[in-house]
């Protein structure tokens, strides 16, 4: 409770990850996990970890475009719910609300693809 007496603004650290996998032929699970740590000096003010997911029926999408749907489209649908939950949990605990900034899942997806391609071994003939 003494943390509520602190007047210094906390240092916020936000980490986010997403994952998806097939449940069956046309059903997929997509989830986003966010961890928010607020510190004042070396004291942890609060730590919130939240996962929000959804189950999606995806049909008539070419196989080569499926990763984009799962990596961009589905997270864009799930994220607003995660954002609301994180803000609600922090506010209910008595701390000032934290609104997560919008996320450009397309840029993250393309960055992840570029990293995978760079890490892939070159094929020689």
C-alpha positions, 0 to 999 in steps of 0.5 A: 500500500505504501506505493500509493504514497509515491509521487514520482511517475512510474517507468512503464515497460510494455512487452507484447507477443502474439501467436496463432495455431490451427484448431482444425481444417478452418478454425484457428486460435489467435492470442495476444499476451501483454505484460506491463511492469510499472516501476518507481526506482527499483520498486515494482508498482504493479505487474499485469500480464494478460492474454486475450484470444479469439477463435476464428473460422477462416475459409476461402483464403489462399494458403500463402495468404493465411499467415497474413490473416493470422498475423495481421487481421486476427490480432487487429480484431483481438487487440481492442479487447486486450487493451480494454482489459489491461486498462480496466485491471490497472484502474480497478487496482487503484492506479491511474489508467494505462491505455495501450497505444495502437499497434501496427500488426502489419509492420510487426508481421513484415518485420518478423518475416524479414527476420526469419528470412535473414536467419534462414540458411542460404541454399546452395546448389 
